[in-house]
Amino acid sequence: MELTTFVQTIANSVVAGSIYATVAVGLALAFGVMQMANHAHGEFFMLGAYVVYVFYALGGMPFPLAVLAAIPTIAIIGLLTERLIFRPTRGNVLAGFMATAGLTWVLQTAAGRIWGLAFMKMIPTPYMGAANIAGAQIGWQRVLIIPAACILLGLLWFFLHRVRWGKALRACAQDPEAAALQGISINKMTALAMGIAGAYAGVAGALLAPIHAVTPYMGRDLLITAFIVVIVGGMSSIEGAVLAAFLLGFIHTFVTTIFDATSAVMVGVAFMAIILIVKPTGLMGRVKA
């Protein structure tokens, strides 16, 4: 592999890891609090991209504002999902998962009906030009994803460790019964977790929209990756999800560059299997007492 190709692949790996981490931390947080998996999480990512398409590409809103608009928009969808699906099915993991599988189909169909299935939406790149690193040309749009993801992940860490409601979320994830005995409302915490999960998936889709074809099915493959990231990192472990996201980002990007995308998926699944054999709780997961 030539030096320029190697540098380009490294940059693409960091970008991929940043997107994987931003999507997966919300999935891990929601699972940790609710102990239920959201099959529609990939569609939250997809809708975030469509928010940018509507506000930026069609409406002429500045790109940063369009990205910010995706945060409350998809957070609201996350809140509605918690209230209408996860709360009524609480305690029944299979029912919640199947209900959100149905929600996946509904959101995909709705996006197709509204924006069409025939053509992929290509969003103009707001930041033209590229950074030259060791001869490799790396587009500024890709470069800017990295600090944006770092800020988002840093804010989440600060919220979970320094803010009262964030500490309550962590308490619910560790022991919901003990948290309830301390006066913490489980309903409020599950709603907050789903709101954050929606916001982070939505903003990830919004950031990626200018460099990824926007379609109603763009979240399907990412959902599989997000589940692998959460499982490898340790179910409900935010730090583990971030670590696993960047590891998988490097694996997927390098294998895709050397071989192809199908091989990358196979290697990613094999990586998950090896980690679970060596450490069944995941990289940073802990066995609950």
VEXDREN-2710 file (C-alpha; in Angstrom, 1 decimal):
% VEXDREN-2710
k/r/px/py/pz
1/MET/0.0/0.0/0.0
2/GLU/1.4/3.4/-1.0
3/LEU/2.0/6.1/1.6
4/THR/-0.8/8.4/0.2
5/THR/-3.3/5.5/0.1
6/PHE/-2.3/4.5/3.7
7/VAL/-2.7/8.1/4.9
8/GLN/-6.1/8.4/3.1
9/THR/-7.2/5.1/4.6
10/ILE/-6.2/6.2/8.1
11/ALA/-8.2/9.4/7.7
12/ASN/-11.2/7.6/6.4
13/SER/-10.9/5.1/9.3
14/VAL/-11.0/8.0/11.9
15/VAL/-14.0/9.5/10.1
16/ALA/-15.8/6.1/10.1
17/GLY/-15.0/5.6/13.7
18/SER/-16.3/9.0/14.6
19/ILE/-19.6/8.3/12.9
20/TYR/-19.9/4.8/14.4
21/ALA/-19.2/6.2/17.9
22/THR/-21.7/9.0/17.6
23/VAL/-24.4/6.6/16.5
24/ALA/-23.5/3.7/18.9
25/VAL/-23.3/5.7/22.1
26/GLY/-27.0/6.5/21.9
27/LEU/-27.8/2.9/21.2
28/ALA/-25.7/1.8/24.2
29/LEU/-27.2/4.4/26.5
30/ALA/-30.8/3.5/25.6
31/PHE/-30.1/-0.2/26.0
32/GLY/-28.4/0.4/29.3
33/VAL/-31.3/2.2/30.8
34/MET/-34.2/0.3/29.2
35/GLN/-32.5/-3.2/28.7
36/MET/-34.3/-3.2/25.3
37/ALA/-32.8/-2.8/21.8
38/ASN/-34.1/-0.3/19.3
39/HIS/-34.3/-1.8/15.8
40/ALA/-35.2/1.7/14.3
41/HIS/-32.0/3.4/15.5
42/GLY/-30.6/3.3/11.9
43/GLU/-33.7/5.1/10.7
44/PHE/-33.1/7.9/13.2
45/PHE/-29.7/8.3/11.5
46/MET/-31.4/8.3/8.1
47/LEU/-33.9/11.0/9.2
48/GLY/-31.1/13.2/10.4
49/ALA/-29.7/13.1/6.9
50/TYR/-33.1/14.1/5.5
51/VAL/-33.3/17.0/7.9
52/VAL/-30.2/18.4/6.3
53/TYR/-31.6/17.7/2.9
54/VAL/-34.8/19.6/3.6
55/PHE/-33.3/22.6/5.5
56/TYR/-29.9/22.9/3.8
57/ALA/-30.3/21.5/0.2
58/LEU/-33.9/22.6/-0.4
59/GLY/-34.4/25.4/2.1
60/GLY/-31.1/27.2/1.9
61/MET/-30.4/27.2/5.6
62/PRO/-26.7/27.4/6.6
63/PHE/-25.3/23.9/6.9
64/PRO/-24.3/24.2/10.6
65/LEU/-27.9/25.3/11.5
66/ALA/-29.3/22.5/9.5
67/VAL/-27.2/20.0/11.5
68/LEU/-28.3/21.6/14.8
69/ALA/-31.9/21.4/13.6
70/ALA/-31.5/17.6/13.3
71/ILE/-30.8/17.3/17.0
72/PRO/-34.2/18.3/18.5
73/THR/-36.1/16.9/15.5
74/ILE/-34.8/13.4/15.8
75/ALA/-34.8/13.6/19.6
76/ILE/-38.5/14.2/19.5
77/ILE/-38.9/11.1/17.4
78/GLY/-36.8/9.2/20.0
79/LEU/-39.1/10.5/22.8
80/LEU/-42.2/9.4/20.9
81/THR/-40.7/6.0/20.3
82/GLU/-40.1/5.5/24.0
83/ARG/-43.6/6.7/25.0
84/LEU/-45.6/4.8/22.3
85/ILE/-43.5/1.6/22.0
86/PHE/-40.9/1.0/24.7
87/ARG/-43.0/2.1/27.7
88/PRO/-46.0/-0.1/26.9
89/THR/-43.7/-3.1/26.2
90/ARG/-41.4/-2.6/29.1
91/GLY/-40.1/-5.9/30.4
92/ASN/-40.9/-7.7/27.1
93/VAL/-37.7/-7.5/25.1
94/LEU/-39.0/-9.4/22.1
95/ALA/-42.1/-7.3/21.9
96/GLY/-40.2/-4.0/22.0
97/PHE/-37.7/-5.2/19.4
98/MET/-40.4/-6.4/17.0
99/ALA/-42.4/-3.2/17.4
100/THR/-39.4/-1.1/16.5
101/ALA/-38.7/-3.4/13.6
102/GLY/-42.2/-2.4/12.4
103/LEU/-41.3/1.2/13.1
104/THR/-38.2/0.7/10.8
105/TRP/-40.5/-0.2/7.9
106/VAL/-42.9/2.6/8.6
107/LEU/-40.1/5.3/8.7
108/GLN/-38.5/3.8/5.5
109/THR/-41.8/3.8/3.7
110/ALA/-42.7/7.3/4.9
111/ALA/-39.3/8.7/3.7
112/GLY/-39.8/6.9/0.4
113/ARG/-43.3/8.3/-0.1
114/ILE/-42.3/11.9/0.9
115/TRP/-38.9/12.2/-0.8
116/GLY/-39.0/9.4/-3.4
117/LEU/-37.2/6.1/-4.0
118/ALA/-36.1/6.5/-7.5
119/PHE/-33.1/8.8/-7.0
120/MET/-30.5/9.2/-4.2
121/LYS/-30.4/12.7/-2.8
122/MET/-27.0/14.2/-3.4
123/ILE/-26.5/17.1/-1.0
124/PRO/-24.0/19.9/-2.0
125/THR/-20.8/19.9/-0.1
126/PRO/-20.8/23.0/2.1
127/TYR/-17.1/23.0/2.7
128/MET/-15.1/22.6/-0.6
129/GLY/-11.4/22.0/-0.8
130/ALA/-9.2/19.4/0.9
131/ALA/-6.4/19.1/3.4
132/ASN/-3.1/17.8/2.0
133/ILE/-1.5/15.3/4.4
134/ALA/1.6/13.5/3.2
135/GLY/0.3/13.8/-0.4
136/ALA/-3.2/12.5/0.4
137/GLN/-6.1/14.8/-0.3
138/ILE/-8.7/14.6/2.5
139/GLY/-11.9/16.7/2.0
140/TRP/-12.6/19.3/4.6
141/GLN/-16.1/18.0/4.9
142/ARG/-14.7/14.7/6.2
143/VAL/-12.1/16.3/8.3
144/LEU/-14.7/18.5/10.1
145/ILE/-16.7/15.3/11.2
146/ILE/-13.8/14.4/13.5
147/PRO/-13.8/17.4/15.8
148/ALA/-17.6/17.6/15.7
149/ALA/-17.8/14.0/16.9
150/CYS/-15.2/14.7/19.6
151/ILE/-17.3/17.6/20.9
152/LEU/-20.5/15.6/20.9
153/LEU/-18.9/12.7/22.7
154/GLY/-17.2/15.0/25.2
155/LEU/-20.5/16.7/25.9
156/LEU/-22.2/13.3/26.6
157/TRP/-19.4/12.3/28.9
158/PHE/-19.7/15.6/30.8
159/PHE/-23.5/15.2/31.0
160/LEU/-23.3/11.7/32.3
161/HIS/-20.5/12.3/34.9
162/ARG/-21.1/15.9/36.0
163/VAL/-24.8/16.7/35.6
164/ARG/-27.4/15.5/38.0
165/TRP/-29.7/14.0/35.4
166/GLY/-26.8/12.3/33.7
167/LYS/-25.8/10.7/37.0
168/ALA/-29.4/9.5/37.4
169/LEU/-29.2/7.9/33.9
170/ARG/-26.0/6.0/34.9
171/ALA/-27.7/4.9/38.2
172/CYS/-30.7/3.5/36.2
173/ALA/-28.4/1.7/33.9
174/GLN/-26.4/0.1/36.8
175/ASP/-29.4/-0.8/39.0
176/PRO/-32.9/0.4/38.1
177/GLU/-34.5/-0.9/41.2
178/ALA/-32.0/0.9/43.5
179/ALA/-32.4/4.0/41.5
180/ALA/-36.2/3.9/41.8
181/LEU/-35.8/3.5/45.6
182/GLN/-33.7/6.7/45.6
183/GLY/-36.6/8.6/44.0
184/ILE/-35.4/8.6/40.4
185/SER/-38.3/8.3/37.9
186/ILE/-37.6/5.4/35.6
187/ASN/-40.1/6.8/33.1
188/LYS/-38.3/10.1/32.9
189/MET/-34.9/8.4/32.6
190/THR/-36.0/6.1/29.8
191/ALA/-37.5/9.0/27.9
192/LEU/-34.3/11.0/28.4
193/ALA/-32.2/8.1/27.2
194/MET/-34.2/7.7/24.0
195/GLY/-34.2/11.4/23.4
196/ILE/-30.4/11.5/23.6
197/ALA/-30.2/8.4/21.5
198/GLY/-32.3/10.0/18.8
199/ALA/-30.4/13.2/18.9
200/TYR/-27.0/11.6/18.5
201/ALA/-28.1/9.3/15.7
202/GLY/-29.8/12.2/14.0
203/VAL/-26.7/14.5/14.2
204/ALA/-24.5/11.7/12.9
205/GLY/-26.7/11.4/9.8
206/ALA/-26.8/15.1/9.4
207/LEU/-23.0/15.4/9.5
208/LEU/-22.5/12.5/7.0
209/ALA/-25.3/13.7/4.6
210/PRO/-23.0/15.7/2.2
211/ILE/-20.6/12.8/1.7
212/HIS/-23.1/10.0/1.6
213/ALA/-26.0/9.3/-0.8
214/VAL/-29.2/10.0/1.2
215/THR/-31.8/7.3/0.7
216/PRO/-34.6/5.8/2.9
217/TYR/-32.4/2.7/3.4
218/MET/-29.1/4.3/4.3
219/GLY/-29.5/3.4/8.0
220/ARG/-29.9/-0.3/7.4
221/ASP/-26.2/-1.3/7.2
222/LEU/-25.2/1.2/9.8
223/LEU/-27.6/-0.4/12.3
224/ILE/-25.8/-3.7/12.0
225/THR/-22.5/-2.0/12.6
226/ALA/-23.9/-0.1/15.6
227/PHE/-25.1/-3.3/17.1
228/ILE/-21.7/-4.9/16.6
229/VAL/-20.0/-1.9/18.2
230/VAL/-22.3/-2.0/21.2
231/ILE/-21.8/-5.8/21.7
232/VAL/-18.0/-5.6/21.2
233/GLY/-17.7/-2.6/23.5
234/GLY/-19.9/-4.2/26.2
235/MET/-23.7/-3.8/26.4
236/SER/-24.6/-0.4/28.0
237/SER/-20.9/0.7/28.2
238/ILE/-20.5/4.2/26.6
239/GLU/-16.7/4.1/26.8
240/GLY/-16.7/0.6/25.4
241/ALA/-18.9/1.7/22.5
242/VAL/-16.5/4.5/21.6
243/LEU/-13.4/2.2/21.8
244/ALA/-15.1/-0.5/19.7
245/ALA/-16.4/2.1/17.2
246/PHE/-12.9/3.3/16.3
247/LEU/-11.5/-0.3/16.2
248/LEU/-14.3/-1.3/13.9
249/GLY/-13.8/1.8/11.9
250/PHE/-10.2/0.9/11.2
251/ILE/-11.1/-2.7/10.4
252/HIS/-13.9/-1.9/8.0
253/THR/-12.0/0.8/6.2
254/PHE/-8.7/-1.1/5.8
255/VAL/-10.4/-4.3/4.7
256/THR/-12.6/-2.4/2.3
257/THR/-9.6/-0.7/0.8
258/ILE/-7.6/-3.9/0.4
259/PHE/-10.4/-6.3/-0.5
260/ASP/-14.1/-5.1/-0.6
261/ALA/-17.0/-4.1/1.5
262/THR/-18.4/-7.6/1.8
263/SER/-15.2/-8.9/3.2
264/ALA/-15.1/-5.9/5.6
265/VAL/-18.5/-6.9/7.1
266/MET/-17.4/-10.6/7.4
267/VAL/-14.1/-9.5/9.2
268/GLY/-16.1/-7.2/11.5
269/VAL/-18.5/-10.1/12.5
270/ALA/-15.5/-12.4/13.0
271/PHE/-13.9/-9.7/15.2
272/MET/-17.0/-9.6/17.3
273/ALA/-17.0/-13.3/17.7
274/ILE/-13.4/-13.4/18.8
275/ILE/-13.9/-10.7/21.4
276/LEU/-16.9/-12.4/22.8
277/ILE/-15.1/-15.7/23.0
278/VAL/-12.2/-14.1/24.9
279/LYS/-14.3/-11.7/27.0
280/PRO/-18.0/-12.5/26.9
281/THR/-19.0/-9.2/28.5
282/GLY/-17.3/-7.2/25.7
283/LEU/-14.2/-5.0/25.9
284/MET/-15.4/-2.8/28.8
285/GLY/-18.6/-4.6/29.9
286/ARG/-19.1/-5.7/33.4
287/VAL/-21.0/-8.6/34.9
288/LYS/-23.9/-7.3/37.0
289/ALA/-24.1/-8.7/40.5
END
